[in-house]
Amino acid sequence: MNPEHINYGLSASKEETKPIEEMPNPLPRAVLRLNNHALLDGEWNFALDPDDSGLRDGWYLGHDYEYKAQWPGSIETHMAQAKGQTQPSVWHDKVVAWYEREFTLPEIEEPLLRSMFQLTFGACGYETRVWLNGRQLRTIEGEDVHYGEYTSFSYELREENLHLVNRLTVRIADTMDAETTRGKQESHIYKRGGIWYQTYTGAVRSVWLEMVERNRLRSRVGVDSIVEDQLVRFNLTTRVHDPGCYTLRLQVYERGRKNGAPPLFSSEFPLRLEAGQRQQRVVLEMPGAKLWSPEAPNLYQLVAQLVDTEGYAAQIETHFGLRKIESRGRHVYLNNEPTYLDGILYQPGTATYEEMQRHMHAMQKLGCNLVRVHIAGVDPRIYNLADELGLLLWVEVPSPHASSPRSRQNHKEELLRMLALIESHPSVVIWSLYNEDWGCQDIATNPETRRYIMDTYHYMQIEHPQFLVVDNDGWQHISQEGRLKSDLLTAHLYTPELPHWRNLLDRLVAGELVGVAAFPLVIGDAFFYRRQKPLIVSEWGGFGFADYGGPQAGEERTERIRQFKQELRARPIAGDVYTQATNIEDERNGVIDFHTGELSVPAGLLNSRQAQQPAS
């Protein structure tokens, strides 16, 4: 186990040797639990199950695996390696793969009285089943099968089922099912090519074993600031095996605190907890606290403890920031100041964590204060990096490709999983529920589709007021009784020609809702635009992509981008999102090298918050 991490469940706390925020975070999660952990990454046994006979034949009880595979990694890569190919393999309709490895149970210092072992998958899927020594495991949420491939999930391991040497077996299945949350991966409906990508599924993030307390706070924290009153609402999740009386203790420190420094703010909350899991919202006063913004990304360190009647404290730590985002009139307001959003579309694809880090720094170097992470799940440490850099993030639910009751249920569950894990980050300011009707193609004709989107929008307004929410980005926003069910009126506008670009923008700001984008901007009841909502051109450019036209590279491309940005800023528009950051598969319109992070256009080109000079 990693000796740098203190295990509060095994022994008394040790004196820390360095501030917590400087401790390494090798795990793909945003909230730190300072305990022992053992990464189970590396070489696993691997087998394809083309006939899907493994469950029937009991592979989890024992199987002769023909191949080896490196975890984390995609099934597509592992298939190719098994066949001796260098490029990822393509599968059709359905793929089933099995992985297995052994691990030795770490030595423990004392009997497991307060602690237990927990197994966590950073992300895996789309459909995952797990066995330990031939016994099927259930997630903490009670799932025999975990669905989804963008967020983490965990299993508590019963001590009586653990051996000195343990066998861990994982079955992963995925299909081209258009009702699952696929993002831009191909499906039965949208085939690979153009804007649709090859599948990338399976063991896509790390898996690890760690010690956790029987009675603890889970690694998920929600944060909502009320900046005018200098209040912060924290939403925490308790996990209790021993019902009784507990105290929730919150302590807030300066980011970069030294050992022994007293907390800036603290409070305690008595709780009577039944066995099981529940959420608890509490409020902490923080008079004089500094606000978080791109210009001043001030962060604080939260230490949250669940304390039992014997004084034993189970602890998690994370950072957070105070900020307010608001849609008011034609502006987006950050901390009550109008803020223009200089954005860029980012599709991480198969990028590694290190490559994504380079991309984030490059996008900031371009002058962006907003990154639109396009219908994809990313390594949670990227949200941490955005918090530290002061980059605003626009995140999106990976979309299904068909509209049906089942696809809407899958969409809702994916949204809730994502919210639980990233709602603490001040950088995350905007959520898109859908994009360009993908997964809600009948939005204009099906009242059930519109009702689901409206209900979800209202849910977000009430339960997560710290975010702005877009119902269906690009066009076909929903109006009910003349009220837009979106905090932003967004449009996707593509043309390589400057005169046509000027014409489109003039018509957009004049309130034309039909004939500007590919579909009407608003559907449902009549809606009359009078600058009562911020206008965002949330996709434009695409220069270099064959279907969109425009200059491929060089000075001509730089000048075209500069001219288009100048036209945007000359009009009452609240922000824009250039498409896009890097090349990915057939979309050859990036301005950042995918591997190195180097820019192919001048630094600062997308920063319209500073005076733009025409090219010489």
N, C-alpha and C positions, 0 to 999 in steps of 0.2 A: 504494500500500500504506500501511497505517497506520504513521506514523513513531513513534508512542508505544511500539510493541512492538519489542523487540530481536530480531533474527533471528540466532541463534547459528550457523546454517548458512551465513550469507553473510559475516559480518564478525566481528571480535573483539568481545567483550562491552564494552558501554559502561557507564560509571558510572550507576547508577540515581539518579533524582532524587527518588524518593519510595518509601515502603515498598510491597512488592509487593501487599499486600492492599488498598491504596488505589487501585491501578490499575484503570481501568475494565474491565469484562468484558462487552463487547457481544455475545459469542457464547453461544448456549445450550449451555454445557457447564460442568462443575464444576471440572475440572482445567485449570490455565492453562499454556499454552505461550507463553513470552514472545518471540514472533517476529512478523514482518510477516504481515498478513492483509488480504484484500480481500473485503468482503461483496459477494455477487452478488445481493442483494435488490433489489427495485424492479420496473421494468416489463419483462415478458417477452412474447414472442409466445405466443399461446394458440390452440388449436384442439381442438374435440371430435372424437372418432372414433367416431361412433355405430355404424358397421358393423364396427369393429375391423379396418380394412383398412390402417392405417398401416404395420404391420410388413411386410405383403405388398407394399405399394406403395413401400416404402423412404422413408418420410417423413424418416428420419434423414439421408438423402442430400440432401434439399432439399424444401421444401414451402412453399406460399403460405399463410401464416397470416392468418386473417380478423380475429382479435380480439387485444386486449392484456389482460394480467392482472398484478396486483401480487403478487409473491412476497415474503414468505409470505402464504398465503391458501388457503382451501379451494376444492376443485373446485366445491362447491355454490354458493359466492359468485361464482366466476368464470363459471359457467353462467348465473346470474341476470343478471350484468352484461352478458353477451353478448346476452341476450334483452331487456335494458332493464328488468329487474325490480329491485325494491328488497329483496325478501326472498330468502334462499337457495333455490335450486331443489331439487326432490326428484327423485331418479332411482330407477329400479326395475331389479332384477336385476343390471345391470352398467353401469359407466361407465368410459370410456377417454378420457384427455385427453393432449395433447402440449403441451410448453412448449419454447421455444427463445429463446436470446439470444446475443449476441456479447460477448466481453470481450477487452480488450487485455492482452497479457502484460506484467506489471510489469517495469520495468527491474531488472536485477540488477547487483551491484557486481563480481562476479567469476564465472568459469565455475562451473557446478554440479558441484563435485567432491565435496563432503560433503553436499549438500542436494538436495532435489527438491521439486517442487510437489505438493501434496495438495489434493484437492477433498473437502469434507465437507458432508453434508446433516444438519442438526440432527434432522430427522424428516421422513419422506415416505412416502406409501404409500396403499394397502397393498402394492402390487406396483410396483416401480420399476426401470426400465432407463434407462441413461445412455449417450450417445454424445458423443465429442469429435471434432469435424471428421469426422463420419461413421464413426468407429471405435467399436465398442461397448467400454465399460470394464467391468472386473471389480473388485469390491470387494477390499479387502486380504484378506478371508476367502475370496476366490476365487469369489464369486457373480456370475454373469451377470445374475441377477435378484435384487434384494433384497426380502425379504418382511418385513412389519411396518411399523407407522406410529407407534411410540412412542419409538424410540431412534435415535441417530445412526449413520451408516455413512460410510466414506471410500474414496476411490480415490487411488492413487498415479499420477501422470501422467508418462509417459515423455517425456523431453526431445525425442526425435526425432519425436514426434507433436504437438508444440506449435508453433504459428505465432505470428507477431506479433499477428494478430487471430484469435481462435478462436471456433468455433461450438459451443455446448453445447446438446444436445438431450436432453429428458427425457420419457419415456413413463410415465404413471401410470395404473394400472388398479385398480379395486376392484369387488367384487361383494357380494351379500347372502349369500354363502356362510356357513352357520352353523358350519362347522368351523374358520374362522379366528378369531383373537383379536379380538373385536369390542367387549368391554366392554358398555356399555349402548346402543350404536348398533343400530338395527333390523337385522333379518336376515330370512331366509326363515321362521324359526320365531317370533321375537318381533317383532311389527310396532309401528311408531311409535304412541305414545299411552300415557298413564299413566306408568309408570316407564321406558318405552323411548323413546329419543331419535332425532332425525333423524341421519343419517350426517353426519360431519364428517371429510373425508378429503382427501388430496392433498398440496399443498405447504405443510404446516402449520407448519414452522419454517424458520429461515434456512438459506442455503447460502453457503459461503465458500471462497475459495482461500487457501492459506497455504503457507509454506515449512516443510518439516520436514527433519530430518537423515536420511540414508540408514540410519544406525545409531542407534537412539533408544529411548526408553521411550514407549509409547503412552499416551494420555490416559485411563488407567483405573488406579485404585489401590484395593486392598482393605485394610481396616484391621480388626484384631481385637485387642482389649486383654485382657491378663491382669492385672487391677488389683492383685490380691494380691501379685504378684511384680514389679509395675511394669515389665512387658514389653509391647511392642507388636509384633504380627506384621503385616508389610506384604506384600501380594501385588502384584507389579508385572509388567508385560507388556513384554518386549523385542521389538523389530522390527529385524532385522539383515539387511543385504544383503551385507556383507563379513564372512565368518566369521573368527573369531580370538579373541584374548584381550581381555577387557574387565574393567573394574572398575565395580561398582555402588556408588555413593557416596550415602549418606543423611545429610542434615543437618537437624536440627530446631531451629527458632527460636521465640522468643516471638512470639505474635500481636501485630502492631504493631511489629515490630522496626525499629530504625533502621539506616541504611546503615552498613556496616562492623562491626556487632555480631557477635561470635563466636557460633557455634551453641551451644545448650545441650547437645545430644547429637549424636554423629556416629559413623559406622562405615563401613567399606568391605568389599566382598565380591568376590573375584575370580571371574570367570565365563569359561568357555570356551563360545562360542556358535557354533552352526551357522547357516547362512543360514535365515531364516524367522522365525517368531513362536513365542515360548514364554512360559510364566508361571514366575515365580520368587518363592518366599516366603522372606523373611528376618526376623530378629527383632532388635529394638533395645531395649536397656535404657534406661529413663528414670526413674532414682531421684529421688524427690521430686516427680514430676510431679503436677499438679493434675487432678482428675477433672472430666468434663463432666456437667452435669445441668441440668434446667430452671431451678433456682435459681441455678446458677453455670455458665453455658455456656462453660467455659474451652476455648479452642482453641489449637492449636499450628500452626506453619507448617512443612510438609515441603518441602525442596528435594531432589529425587532426580536424580542424574546418571548417565548411562552414559558412561564414560570409555574412550577407545581407547588403544592403546599409544603414541600420539604425544601423549597428554595432552589431546586434544580432548574436551570434555564436552558432551553433548546433555542438555538439562535440562527438567524439568517441575516445577511447583509446585502444591501444594494445601494446604488446611488439614485438620486432623483433631482428634479429641478422644478421650480415654480414658474409657470407660464400660463397665459390665457390666449386662446385662439377664438376668433369671432368673425362671423360673416354679418356685415352691417352695411346696408346701402350698397354702393358699388365697390367697396374696399374690403379686403381681408385685414383684420386688425390683430396684431400680436402685442400682447400686453398693453392694449388700448391705444396702440399707435398703428396707423395705416402702413402696411408692408407690401411692397411689390414682390411677387414670387417669380424669381428667375430660376426656372426649373429645367430638368432634363429627364428623359425617360430612361430607365435603367432596367435591363433584363439580364440578370446574372447568369442564366443558363447553367452550364456545367462548371462555372468558375469555382476555384478553391477559396478557402477563407483568406489566404494570403493575397490572391488575385483580387478578391472583393475589397480588401483593405486598400490596395493600390488604386482601384477604381474610385473609391470614395474620396481619397485625397486628390485624385485627378479632377473629379467633378467639382470639388471645391476650388481647385486651381483655375478651372474654367470660369469661375465667377458665379457659380450656382449657389443659391441659398436653399434650394429645394431639390430633392431627388424623388422622382416618382418610381417606386419599386413595382414593376409591372407584373401583376397577377402571378406572383411567385412567393414562395417561402424562402427566407434566407437564414443563414447562421445567426442566432440571436446576438452574438457578439458584435455584429454589424450595427445593431441598434445602439449598443453601448458606444461604439466608435462615433456614430452620428451625434449622440448626446455630447460627447467630448469635443467634437469638431465644431458643433453649432450648426449642423445641417438639418434642415427641416425634412421630414419624410412624409410622403404620401404613399400609403400602403393599400393593397387591394386583396380581396378574397380571390384565390385561384378559382376560376369559373368552371362550372360544368359546361357542356356543349349542347345540351338539350333542355327544353323547358318542360317540366313535369312535376307532380307532387314529390316524387322521390328525389329529383335533382334539387328541388328547393330545400328539402330536408337535409340533404348532404351539404348544401351551401350553408345553411344555418349552423350545422354542427361544426363546419370548418371555421366559420366566423367566430364562434364561441371558443374554440380551441386556440385560435390566434389571439383573441382578446385576453384570455387568461394569462398568456405568457408575455405579452408585450405592452400591456396597458400602463406600465410604470414609466415609460420613456418620454421625456419632454420633447424629444425630436419628432415623435410620431404625432402629426397634427391633422392629417386628412385620411379618411378611409373611403374607398370606392366599394360599393356592393357588387356592381356589375360593370362591364366594359363593353361598349358597342353591341349591346343586346346578346352577347355570348351567354348562352344558358337561359336567356329570357327573350328568345326570338319573337314570342307572341305578346310582347309587352303592350303593343298598341291595340290588340284585339281581345286579350284574355283578362277579364276582371280579376281572376284568382292570382295571376302573375303580378298584376299591379298591387293587389291587396297585400301579398306577401312582402313586396318591396316597401310599401308604405308602412306596414307594421314594423318591419325591421328598422326603417329610418326612425320611427317614433321610439322604438326600444333604445336605439343608440342615443337619441336626444335625452332620454330620461336617465338611463343607466350609465352612459359614458359621455357626459357633457363636455369632457375635455377635448373632444375631437369634432372636426367638421366632417360631414358625411355627404357623399355624392351617390345618388340613387343608381344612375346608369351613365357612366362617363362617355362623353362624345356626342350624344344626341338622344332623342326620345326620353327626355326627363319627364317625370310624371307631375301633372297638375291635377289637384282636386279642389274644386270650388275656387279656382284661380290662385291657389297656394301651391308653390313649387315644393315638391317633396325631396328637395336637395338643397344643401347650404350653398352650393355654387352652381352657376349656369355655365356648363362647360361645352366646348365644341372642338371637334377634330377637323382641322382644315389643312388640306394638302394641295399645293400647286407649286411648281418650280418657277412660275413666271411672276415677276414683281408687279406688273400692272394688274393682273388678276388677283394677286394677293391684296393689293390696296382695295380693290373693289369688294372682295369678300369681307375684309375688316370693316369697311364703311357700312356695308349692309348689316353686319353682325351688331355693331354698336347702335345702329338705327333701330334695332328691334325686329329685324326680319327673322322669322323663325323657320321659314320654309325655303329650301333651295340654297341655303348657305353651306350646310354640311351634307353628308350623304343621305341623311334622313331628317325629317323635321326635328327641330331641337326640343320641342315639347309636345307631348301627347296627353290624352285624357280630356279634362275640362279646358275651356278657353283660358289662355294665359297671355297677359299683355305686359311686355317688358318695358319698364320705365326706370331702369337703373336701380331697381330695388334689390337686386342680387348681384354679387360680384361676377363679372364675366372672366372666365379663364379659357384661353386657347390651350387646351391640355394636350394636344399633339399638333406639331407642325414640322416642316422640314422634310426629313426622310431623304435628303439629298444623297445620291449615290445608290439608293435602292432602285432596282430596275423598274418596278411598277410605279414609282413616284417621280422619277426624273430628277433633273437638276444636276449641278456640277458634281463630278466624282471626287475631286480633291483639289489641293493647291490653293493659290490665291483667289481664283474665281469662286471657289466654295466658301472661303473665309469672307469674301466681300458680300456674297449673297446672304449668308447668315447675318452679317452686320446690318445689311439693308433691311432684311425682314424684321430684325429686332427693333430697329429704329421706327419702323411703321407701327409696330405693336405699341411702343411707348408713346407714340404721338396721339394715341386714342385712349378713351376712358376704359381701359382693360386692367384687371387686377393682377394678372399674372399669365405666364405662358410656360409651356413644357416643350423643349426642343427634342426631336426624335432623331437619333438616340445616342446613348453613351458609347457603346462598343458594337462592333460587328458581331452577328450571331447567325450561324448557318447561312441561309439565303439573304438575310437582311444585311447588306453591305453598306450601311449608312452611318457607321460609328465614327466618332472623333477621338476615341481613346483606344490605344492598343490593348487588346483583350488580356495579353499575358504580362506585358511590362508596365502598363499604366501610362505610357508616354502619350502626350497630346500630338495630334496631327494638325491642329489649328492653334493660333496664338492663345496663350494664357489670358484669362479675363474676357474672352470674346463674348460670353453669355452674361456678363455682369452689366446689366442696364441700369443699375443703381449708381453707376459712375458714368461720367460723360463719355460717350463713344466717339472716337475720332474716325473719320472716313479713311479708307486705305489710301496710301500715297501712290 
